[in-house]
């Protein structure tokens, strides 16, 4: 089993990179664990407090569960991956049954933060992108998927996303084996990465 960690700022193109990796490998050989699904459940807090939560710092994630799930997959066990909704900032009752595959991808803004988790990875990737490009993607996504207004998204970007990116996300670039500039548009870097994965699998 190959474990790949893919980190990078919000809106950097991580999901596009993951999709292109999956497309380049044999069917049914890859499983993706989205770090977003491992946000801590905030159902015990009032909604207004949940909506003001900082989701861009390490404390927002349940690292223990994510690490335990990776260990179980490595042992050939099936896991129940949690699911999360940003609309209410709570964990759903539904889970996703995940079976062990040849390639496990952990994708998230802070996927390279935990030393214990990094030590379980065979390949560590940081997807980089211009901050203006990331902001445009964040505005488009948060309005459509999370029901936020443009002003609210920009306010959150200035007060939370940008400073948290500089404090917590950008520093994890030092742990990456591969850095992909220009996000999902860097076809050369993605081809190099997918060819390397295929070589290991062979």
ZALUM-173172 format. One record per residue (C-alpha): residue in three letters; x, y, z. Coordinates in pm, whole numbers. Layout:
ZALUM-173172
{"ALA",{X,Y,Z}}
...
END
This chain:
ZALUM-173172
{"UNK",{0,0,0}}
{"UNK",{122,349,-92}}
{"UNK",{7,637,130}}
{"UNK",{19,981,-33}}
{"UNK",{-35,1306,153}}
{"UNK",{-154,1604,-52}}
{"UNK",{-160,1940,126}}
{"UNK",{-190,2304,18}}
{"UNK",{-390,2617,81}}
{"UNK",{-765,2646,45}}
{"UNK",{-849,2672,-325}}
{"UNK",{-499,2572,-438}}
{"UNK",{-618,2290,-664}}
{"UNK",{-562,1987,-441}}
{"UNK",{-886,1820,-552}}
{"UNK",{-791,1861,-918}}
{"UNK",{-452,1701,-855}}
{"UNK",{-618,1411,-672}}
{"UNK",{-867,1361,-956}}
{"UNK",{-588,1349,-1216}}
{"UNK",{-393,1096,-1010}}
{"UNK",{-700,872,-988}}
{"UNK",{-760,903,-1363}}
{"UNK",{-403,796,-1438}}
{"UNK",{-412,477,-1229}}
{"UNK",{-601,149,-1274}}
{"UNK",{-967,148,-1177}}
{"UNK",{-1047,67,-817}}
{"UNK",{-685,105,-704}}
{"UNK",{-716,436,-517}}
{"UNK",{-909,550,-211}}
{"UNK",{-919,911,-92}}
{"UNK",{-952,1023,268}}
{"UNK",{-1052,1388,275}}
{"UNK",{-914,1561,582}}
{"UNK",{-1227,1780,579}}
{"UNK",{-1427,1479,695}}
{"UNK",{-1216,1464,1010}}
{"UNK",{-1312,1806,1145}}
{"UNK",{-1415,1780,1509}}
{"UNK",{-1790,1760,1562}}
{"UNK",{-1924,2095,1691}}
{"UNK",{-2286,1993,1744}}
{"UNK",{-2253,2073,2116}}
{"UNK",{-2206,2444,2034}}
{"UNK",{-2472,2700,1930}}
{"UNK",{-2486,2753,1550}}
{"UNK",{-2351,3110,1568}}
{"UNK",{-2042,2983,1754}}
{"UNK",{-1994,2699,1506}}
{"UNK",{-1999,2939,1213}}
{"UNK",{-1725,3150,1372}}
{"UNK",{-1497,2852,1431}}
{"UNK",{-1144,2863,1291}}
{"UNK",{-1129,2564,1056}}
{"UNK",{-778,2645,933}}
{"UNK",{-575,2550,1238}}
{"UNK",{-454,2204,1345}}
{"UNK",{-679,2196,1654}}
{"UNK",{-988,2185,1430}}
{"UNK",{-913,1827,1323}}
{"UNK",{-952,1494,1501}}
{"UNK",{-602,1372,1420}}
{"UNK",{-628,1068,1643}}
{"UNK",{-913,922,1437}}
{"UNK",{-747,994,1103}}
{"UNK",{-420,832,1213}}
{"UNK",{-605,532,1353}}
{"UNK",{-792,489,1024}}
{"UNK",{-467,492,826}}
{"UNK",{-324,228,1059}}
{"UNK",{-632,10,1010}}
{"UNK",{-617,41,631}}
{"UNK",{-249,-56,639}}
{"UNK",{-353,-364,837}}
{"UNK",{-601,-455,564}}
{"UNK",{-908,-353,765}}
{"UNK",{-1217,-168,641}}
{"UNK",{-1296,167,806}}
{"UNK",{-1600,391,840}}
{"UNK",{-1486,737,731}}
{"UNK",{-1691,1017,892}}
{"UNK",{-1861,1283,680}}
{"UNK",{-1895,1652,761}}
{"UNK",{-2123,1936,654}}
{"UNK",{-2005,2297,647}}
{"UNK",{-2362,2429,645}}
{"UNK",{-2414,2333,1009}}
{"UNK",{-2047,2265,1099}}
{"UNK",{-2134,1922,1234}}
{"UNK",{-2046,1562,1161}}
{"UNK",{-2316,1368,977}}
{"UNK",{-2466,1044,1101}}
{"UNK",{-2374,882,769}}
{"UNK",{-2027,739,719}}
{"UNK",{-1838,618,411}}
{"UNK",{-1720,257,411}}
{"UNK",{-1360,254,290}}
{"UNK",{-1178,-66,199}}
{"UNK",{-799,-95,171}}
{"UNK",{-660,-19,-175}}
{"UNK",{-316,-12,-334}}
{"UNK",{-306,368,-304}}
{"UNK",{-446,575,-16}}
{"UNK",{-453,952,-64}}
{"UNK",{-493,1185,235}}
{"UNK",{-602,1523,100}}
{"UNK",{-641,1841,305}}
{"UNK",{-503,2184,386}}
{"UNK",{-302,2053,680}}
{"UNK",{-237,1697,566}}
{"UNK",{138,1739,629}}
{"UNK",{107,1896,975}}
{"UNK",{121,1587,1196}}
{"UNK",{466,1427,1223}}
{"UNK",{309,1092,1309}}
{"UNK",{90,1107,1000}}
{"UNK",{379,1221,778}}
{"UNK",{582,922,892}}
{"UNK",{308,696,755}}
{"UNK",{327,855,409}}
{"UNK",{535,726,118}}
{"UNK",{496,1048,-82}}
{"UNK",{427,1398,51}}
{"UNK",{293,1659,-191}}
{"UNK",{228,2032,-148}}
{"UNK",{2,2197,-407}}
{"UNK",{96,2563,-442}}
{"UNK",{-101,2844,-606}}
{"UNK",{-110,3222,-624}}
{"UNK",{-306,3374,-334}}
{"UNK",{-533,3574,-569}}
{"UNK",{-622,3260,-763}}
{"UNK",{-700,3080,-439}}
{"UNK",{-925,3365,-320}}
{"UNK",{-1126,3355,-644}}
{"UNK",{-1180,2980,-608}}
{"UNK",{-1274,3018,-241}}
{"UNK",{-1533,3286,-322}}
{"UNK",{-1689,3072,-595}}
{"UNK",{-1694,2758,-380}}
{"UNK",{-1818,2908,-54}}
{"UNK",{-2106,3093,-217}}
{"UNK",{-2231,2785,-402}}
{"UNK",{-2146,2505,-159}}
{"UNK",{-2157,2673,181}}
{"UNK",{-2423,2940,140}}
{"UNK",{-2200,3235,228}}
{"UNK",{-2213,3588,87}}
{"UNK",{-1924,3749,-104}}
{"UNK",{-1862,3997,179}}
{"UNK",{-1860,3718,437}}
{"UNK",{-1613,3512,233}}
{"UNK",{-1376,3807,182}}
{"UNK",{-1400,3901,550}}
{"UNK",{-1319,3543,652}}
{"UNK",{-1031,3531,404}}
{"UNK",{-872,3846,547}}
{"UNK",{-929,3761,912}}
{"UNK",{-879,3384,913}}
{"UNK",{-775,3213,589}}
{"UNK",{-481,3436,497}}
{"UNK",{-318,3457,842}}
{"UNK",{-379,3086,910}}
{"UNK",{-230,2996,571}}
{"UNK",{85,3188,657}}
{"UNK",{103,3048,1010}}
{"UNK",{2,2684,967}}
{"UNK",{-21,2577,602}}
{"UNK",{268,2744,419}}
{"UNK",{528,2612,671}}
{"UNK",{432,2251,589}}
{"UNK",{575,2301,241}}
{"UNK",{916,2218,391}}
{"UNK",{801,1859,451}}
{"UNK",{694,1796,90}}
{"UNK",{881,1560,-140}}
{"UNK",{711,1724,-438}}
{"UNK",{579,2080,-472}}
{"UNK",{330,2143,-753}}
{"UNK",{317,2513,-849}}
{"UNK",{8,2644,-1034}}
{"UNK",{-211,2383,-871}}
{"UNK",{-407,2151,-1098}}
{"UNK",{-290,2338,-1410}}
{"UNK",{67,2209,-1383}}
{"UNK",{38,1909,-1614}}
{"UNK",{412,1839,-1618}}
{"UNK",{439,1812,-1239}}
{"UNK",{127,1598,-1217}}
{"UNK",{257,1367,-1492}}
{"UNK",{587,1327,-1305}}
{"UNK",{397,1244,-985}}
{"UNK",{159,996,-1146}}
{"UNK",{442,823,-1336}}
{"UNK",{635,788,-1010}}
{"UNK",{332,635,-836}}
{"UNK",{279,394,-1125}}
{"UNK",{647,295,-1112}}
{"UNK",{620,210,-740}}
{"UNK",{305,7,-804}}
{"UNK",{478,-188,-1080}}
END
